Amino acid sequence: MEPDQILVVRARRAVLPTGTAPAVVVVADGRIADVLAQDAPVPDGAAVVDLADDEALLPGLVDSHVHVDEPGRTEWEGFATATAAAAAGGVTTLVDMPLNSIPPTVDVDALITKRDAARDQVAVDVAFWGGAVPLAGGVPDPAGRVDPDRMAALVDAGVCGFKCFLTDSGVPEFPPVSHDDLELAARTCAELDVPLVVHAEDDGVLGEAPAAGPDYRSFLASRPPGAETTAVLRLASIAARTGARVHVLHVSAFEAAEEIGAARAAGVSISGETCPHYLALASESMTSTAGKCCPPVRSESNRELLWGALAAGHLAAVVSDHSPCPPELKDGGFGEAWGGVSSLELALRVVWSGAHARGHTLDDVVAWMSAGPAALAGLDRGPSAKGAIAAGRDADLVVFAPDEVAEVDPAVLHHRHPVTPYAGLALQGTVRRVWLRGESSPGAGSGRLLAPERKGSA
């Protein structure tokens, strides 16, 4: 399409903020200029794309929980491969986590280093979380303290908010926060008006659990659901006390989701997310370390209750927590293998397969995987707004065939390493086409590096 040409996409099913309906989406200068009724006349000279009867038009997905790992651990994953996988899976915006890259994104210099590594490589738009970690002499150190001045400087530089851990992160350069530092980080986030996103497993509960062995049953026992619920109760108390917007990452235990819902009903500013692997996998059938993650995939009954908590609105988003590694780091049994699931490219198909089987609609999936994450990261407003097919938003659009079924072939995935717990699984739905700001089939260099629009800014 020529740079100044208008694009018109006509769909019999378009997932709009008001629900799924026939629509004509008009795109100009990379943004959605208008959303019209299906029989509306199209502008003269427009490039017109008519979707097939079996296709639906979705807004580009926003994945607010992705570990890209570049620089420093680019052999695990890099911006080129991660964003190619995102585009193939209908994810047009991702938010990179502050670890497992080296250096971690805990100060402005590290953010600049990461942006420099990403620039000109990315196939989709990318934003960044900052890290809230104890520092001593400007270096991550468990004996140090969270630095509010460094956090403020990172917000000015464009991070979406801050991530912290309540227990060991798995990498030494990103230590967990103490109770006092958690409170300080929350108060700082409240003052800066950005979210604090938390790996919420209570270190004390984990310390009392049995050690993990090589089998999945012992690994599961080492990360009990009480670690999540105890952490959520603590976070809800801190959110109520400080006024911070606290977000609980990768909720696996339905009890934790229920506690989040109860706190929200009481007026506490706390939210939560879950991930495709918690909604699709189950401990009873876990045989491959490709599905090992922390917190762990739990039982079939927990999975169904987690779906119920999601349907009830206790959780605001479903995101991948794409945390890849080289295949050899998945060796050694469940006690030793790296804890992370690679699913960025497959997330939409995995979630839609489970959602459709349980009577959910594409409207639900878009709310969980586009609108919800965009709002969390502050990317749903301003001149580059994401998360919906609506006038003024970026023209990030996905053509999805919801009824097509295909088996997962790891060999064709775009992740750096073809490691997936979904290998050979028949999944419902196929991404057939993607536009990023009106550009079809985005590739390396198509994406932009984003910063959220701050509330109240011009």
C-alpha positions in Angstrom: 0.0 0.0 0.0 1.3 3.5 -0.9 2.1 5.6 2.2 -0.7 8.1 1.5 -3.3 5.5 0.3 -6.3 4.7 2.4 -6.9 1.1 3.4 -10.4 -0.3 3.9 -10.9 -3.6 5.6 -14.5 -5.0 5.3 -15.3 -7.8 7.8 -18.5 -9.7 8.4 -17.2 -10.1 12.0 -15.2 -7.4 13.6 -14.5 -7.5 17.3 -15.3 -3.9 18.4 -15.5 -2.3 21.8 -19.3 -2.6 21.6 -19.2 -6.2 20.6 -18.8 -8.3 17.4 -20.5 -6.9 14.4 -20.1 -6.4 10.6 -17.9 -3.4 10.0 -15.9 -1.4 7.6 -12.6 -0.2 9.1 -11.0 2.8 7.3 -7.2 3.3 7.9 -5.3 6.4 7.0 -1.8 7.4 8.0 -1.4 4.3 10.1 -4.4 4.9 12.3 -8.0 3.9 12.3 -9.8 6.9 10.7 -13.3 5.5 11.1 -15.3 2.4 11.8 -18.4 2.3 9.6 -21.4 0.1 9.0 -20.8 -2.8 6.6 -22.8 -1.2 3.7 -21.2 2.2 4.0 -19.5 3.6 0.9 -15.7 3.5 0.9 -13.4 6.4 0.0 -12.5 6.7 -3.7 -9.1 5.2 -4.5 -8.9 3.2 -1.3 -7.2 -0.2 -1.2 -10.1 -2.6 -0.2 -9.6 -5.9 1.6 -12.7 -8.1 2.0 -12.3 -10.7 4.7 -13.6 -14.3 3.9 -16.7 -15.6 5.5 -14.6 -17.7 8.0 -12.5 -14.8 9.1 -12.9 -12.3 12.0 -11.1 -9.0 12.4 -9.5 -8.5 15.8 -7.5 -5.6 17.2 -3.8 -6.5 17.5 -3.0 -8.3 20.7 -1.0 -6.6 23.5 1.2 -8.9 25.5 2.4 -7.1 28.6 4.5 -9.9 29.9 7.4 -10.9 27.6 11.0 -11.7 28.5 13.1 -10.9 25.4 16.5 -11.4 27.1 18.5 -9.1 24.8 21.2 -7.9 25.4 23.2 -10.2 27.6 21.2 -13.4 27.1 20.4 -13.0 23.4 21.2 -16.7 22.9 18.0 -17.4 24.9 15.9 -15.0 22.9 16.3 -11.7 21.1 14.2 -8.8 19.8 14.3 -10.1 16.2 13.1 -13.6 16.9 10.7 -12.6 19.7 8.9 -9.9 17.7 8.8 -12.1 14.6 7.0 -14.7 16.8 4.7 -12.0 18.2 3.7 -10.9 14.7 3.0 -14.5 13.6 0.8 -14.9 16.6 -1.3 -11.7 16.2 0.6 -9.8 18.9 1.3 -6.3 17.6 2.6 -4.8 20.8 4.7 -6.4 23.6 6.0 -5.0 26.8 9.5 -6.3 27.7 10.2 -7.4 31.2 13.3 -5.9 33.0 15.0 -9.3 33.4 16.6 -11.7 32.1 18.6 -9.3 30.0 22.0 -8.0 31.2 22.0 -5.3 32.3 18.5 -5.5 33.8 16.4 -2.5 33.3 16.9 -0.9 36.7 18.2 2.5 35.6 18.1 4.8 32.6 21.4 3.7 31.2 20.2 0.1 31.1 17.0 1.2 29.4 19.0 3.1 26.8 21.1 0.0 26.2 18.1 -2.1 25.8 16.4 0.3 23.4 19.6 0.5 21.3 19.6 -3.3 21.1 16.0 -3.3 20.0 16.1 -0.5 17.5 15.7 -1.5 13.8 15.2 -5.1 14.8 11.6 -5.1 16.0 8.7 -6.4 13.8 6.1 -5.1 16.3 5.8 -2.2 18.7 7.7 -2.6 22.0 7.4 -0.9 25.3 9.4 -1.6 28.5 8.9 -2.3 32.2 11.5 -1.0 34.7 12.8 -3.0 37.6 12.3 -2.2 41.3 15.2 -4.0 43.0 17.5 -3.2 46.0 20.6 -1.4 45.0 23.9 -0.6 46.7 26.2 1.8 45.0 23.9 1.8 42.0 24.3 -2.0 41.6 21.6 -4.6 42.3 22.4 -6.0 45.7 20.1 -7.9 48.2 21.6 -5.8 51.0 20.7 -2.5 49.3 17.5 -0.5 49.1 15.0 0.5 46.3 16.0 3.9 44.9 12.9 6.2 44.3 15.0 8.7 42.4 16.1 6.0 39.9 12.5 4.9 39.6 11.4 8.5 38.9 14.1 8.9 36.2 13.0 5.7 34.5 9.4 6.9 34.4 10.6 10.1 32.8 12.5 8.0 30.3 9.4 6.1 29.3 8.9 2.8 31.2 5.4 1.6 31.8 5.8 0.8 35.5 7.9 -1.4 37.7 8.3 -5.1 38.3 9.6 -6.7 41.5 9.9 -10.2 43.0 9.0 -11.4 46.5 11.3 -14.4 46.1 14.3 -15.4 44.1 13.9 -14.4 40.5 16.2 -17.1 39.1 18.9 -14.7 38.0 21.3 -13.0 40.5 21.2 -9.6 38.9 17.5 -9.1 39.8 17.2 -9.7 43.6 13.9 -9.7 45.4 12.6 -6.9 47.6 12.3 -7.0 51.3 9.0 -6.1 53.0 10.2 -2.6 53.7 11.4 -2.1 50.1 8.1 -3.5 48.8 6.3 -0.8 50.7 8.7 1.8 49.4 8.4 0.7 45.8 4.6 0.8 46.1 4.6 4.3 47.6 6.9 5.4 44.9 4.7 3.9 42.1 1.7 5.6 43.7 3.5 9.0 43.6 4.6 8.4 40.0 1.1 7.1 39.0 2.4 3.9 37.4 1.6 0.3 38.2 3.8 -2.0 40.4 3.7 -5.5 38.8 4.7 -8.3 41.2 5.9 -11.9 41.0 3.7 -12.8 44.0 5.0 -16.0 45.7 5.7 -15.5 49.4 9.3 -16.3 50.2 8.4 -17.5 53.7 5.8 -20.0 52.5 8.2 -21.3 49.9 10.9 -21.7 52.5 8.8 -24.0 54.5 7.8 -26.2 51.5 9.6 -29.4 50.6 12.5 -29.1 48.2 11.8 -29.9 44.6 13.0 -33.2 43.1 13.2 -34.3 39.5 9.6 -35.4 39.2 6.7 -33.0 38.6 4.8 -34.0 41.8 7.7 -32.9 44.0 8.2 -29.7 42.1 4.5 -28.8 42.4 4.7 -29.5 46.2 7.7 -27.1 46.4 5.5 -24.1 45.1 2.2 -24.5 47.0 -0.8 -22.3 46.3 -0.5 -20.8 49.7 2.6 -19.0 48.5 0.4 -17.1 46.0 -2.5 -16.4 48.3 -0.3 -15.2 51.2 1.5 -12.9 48.8 -1.8 -11.5 47.3 -3.2 -10.8 50.8 0.0 -8.9 51.6 -0.1 -7.0 48.3 -3.8 -6.0 48.8 -2.9 -4.6 52.2 0.0 -2.6 50.8 -2.2 -1.4 47.8 -4.9 -0.2 50.3 -2.4 1.5 52.5 -0.3 3.3 49.8 -2.8 3.9 47.1 -0.6 2.1 44.6 -1.9 0.3 41.5 -0.7 -3.2 42.2 -0.8 -5.9 39.6 -0.3 -9.6 40.3 1.6 -11.4 37.6 1.0 -15.0 36.3 -1.7 -16.1 38.7 -1.8 -19.9 38.7 -3.8 -20.7 41.8 -7.5 -20.1 41.6 -7.5 -19.2 45.4 -5.2 -16.2 44.6 -7.5 -15.1 41.8 -10.4 -15.2 44.2 -8.5 -13.1 46.8 -7.8 -10.5 44.1 -11.5 -10.4 43.2 -12.4 -10.0 46.8 -9.9 -7.2 47.3 -11.1 -5.4 44.2 -14.7 -5.7 45.3 -13.6 -4.0 48.5 -12.2 -1.1 46.5 -8.6 -2.0 46.6 -6.6 -1.0 43.5 -5.2 -4.5 42.7 -5.5 -6.5 39.5 -4.2 -9.8 38.2 -3.4 -11.8 35.1 -3.0 -15.4 34.2 -1.3 -17.2 31.3 -2.2 -19.7 28.5 -0.3 -22.5 30.2 -2.3 -22.2 33.4 -5.5 -22.3 31.3 -4.5 -25.2 29.0 -2.1 -27.6 30.9 -2.5 -29.6 34.0 -0.2 -31.3 36.5 -1.8 -34.7 36.0 -0.4 -34.8 32.4 2.8 -32.9 32.9 5.7 -34.9 31.5 7.9 -32.4 29.7 10.0 -29.7 31.4 8.9 -27.5 28.5 5.9 -26.8 30.7 7.9 -26.0 33.9 7.3 -22.5 35.2 7.0 -20.6 38.5 4.4 -20.5 39.9 3.7 -24.0 38.5 0.9 -25.4 36.3 -1.5 -26.9 38.8 -4.3 -29.6 38.7 -7.1 -30.0 36.3 -9.6 -28.9 38.9 -7.6 -25.8 39.7 -7.5 -25.0 35.9 -11.3 -25.1 35.7 -11.7 -22.9 38.7 -9.1 -20.5 37.3 -11.2 -20.3 34.1 -14.2 -19.5 36.4 -12.3 -16.7 38.1 -11.3 -15.3 34.7 -14.9 -15.4 33.6 -16.0 -13.7 36.8 -13.7 -10.7 36.1 -11.3 -11.4 39.0 -8.4 -11.3 36.5 -7.9 -8.5 34.0 -5.6 -10.1 31.4 -4.2 -13.2 29.8 -0.6 -12.8 28.7 2.1 -15.2 27.6 4.9 -14.7 30.2 7.1 -15.9 27.4 10.3 -16.9 29.2 12.5 -18.9 26.8 15.9 -20.5 27.2 18.2 -22.7 25.2 17.0 -26.4 25.1 19.8 -27.6 27.3 18.6 -25.5 30.2 15.4 -27.5 30.2 17.4 -30.7 31.0 17.9 -32.2 34.4 14.4 -32.9 35.6 11.8 -30.6 37.0 13.9 -29.6 40.0 16.8 -28.3 37.9 15.3 -27.2 34.6 14.8 -23.5 33.8 11.3 -22.3 34.8 9.7 -20.7 31.8 7.3 -21.4 29.0 7.8 -20.3 25.4 4.3 -19.4 24.0 4.3 -15.9 22.5 3.5 -17.1 19.0 0.8 -19.6 20.2 -0.9 -17.7 23.0 -3.9 -16.6 21.0 -4.6 -20.1 19.6 -4.1 -21.8 23.0 -6.4 -19.4 24.8 -9.1 -19.4 22.0 -9.1 -23.2 22.0 -9.9 -23.3 25.7 -12.2 -20.3 25.7 -14.3 -21.6 22.8 -14.7 -25.0 24.4 -16.0 -23.3 27.5 -18.6 -21.1 25.7 -16.5 -17.9 25.7 -16.5 -15.6 22.6 -13.8 -13.7 20.7 -15.1 -10.6 22.5 -13.9 -12.2 25.8 -10.5 -13.1 24.3 -9.9 -9.6 23.0 -10.8 -8.1 26.4 -8.3 -10.4 28.1 -5.5 -10.3 25.5 -5.7 -6.8 24.0 -7.8 -4.3 25.9 -6.8 -5.5 29.4 -3.0 -5.6 28.9 -3.0 -2.3 27.0 -4.8 -0.6 29.9 -2.4 -2.1 32.4 0.6 -0.8 30.6 -0.9 2.6 29.9 -0.9 2.0 26.1 -4.6 2.5 25.6 -4.4 6.3 25.3 -2.5 9.0 23.6 -1.3 9.3 20.0 -0.3 5.6 19.7 -3.2 4.0 21.5 -3.6 0.2 21.4 -6.2 -2.4 22.4 -9.3 -1.8 20.3 -10.7 -1.3 16.8 -11.8 2.3 17.3 -11.3 5.6 15.6 -8.0 7.3 16.6 -6.3 4.1 17.6 -3.3 2.6 15.8 -4.4 0.5 12.9 -3.1 -2.8 14.4 -5.4 -5.4 13.0 -5.4 -9.2 12.9 -7.3 -11.5 10.5 -8.2 -14.6 12.5 -9.9 -17.8 11.3 -11.4 -19.0 14.6 -12.7 -22.4 13.3 -9.5 -23.6 11.5 -7.7 -26.4 13.4 -4.0 -27.3 13.0 -1.4 -29.1 15.0 1.5 -27.3 16.5 4.7 -28.0 14.6 7.7 -26.6 16.7 9.9 -26.5 13.5 7.9 -23.6 12.0 7.8 -21.4 15.1 9.6 -18.1 15.1 11.0 -18.3 18.6 14.8 -18.7 18.8 14.4 -22.2 20.2 11.6 -24.5 19.1 10.8 -25.6 22.7 7.1 -25.7 23.5 4.8 -27.8 25.7 2.2 -27.6 22.9 4.1 -29.7 20.4 1.7 -31.9 18.4 -1.4 -30.4 20.0 -4.3 -29.6 17.8 -5.2 -25.9 18.4 -8.2 -24.0 17.2 -7.8 -20.8 15.2 -5.2 -19.4 12.8 -3.7 -16.0 12.3 -3.9 -15.3 8.5 -2.9 -11.7 8.2 -1.6 -8.9 10.4 -1.4 -5.1 9.9 0.8 -3.0 12.2 -0.3 0.7 11.9 -1.7 -0.2 8.5 1.4 -2.0 7.2 0.7 -5.5 6.1 3.0 -8.4 7.2 5.3 -6.4 9.4 8.9 -7.4 9.5 12.2 -6.3 11.1 12.2 -2.6 11.4 8.4 -2.2 11.2 7.9 -1.8 14.9 8.5 1.3 17.1 9.7 1.7 20.6 6.9 3.0 22.8 6.4 5.0 26.0 3.0 5.2 27.6 1.0 8.5 27.4 1.0 9.8 31.0 -2.4 10.8 32.3 -3.0 14.6 32.2 -0.2 15.1 29.6 -0.9 17.2 26.5 
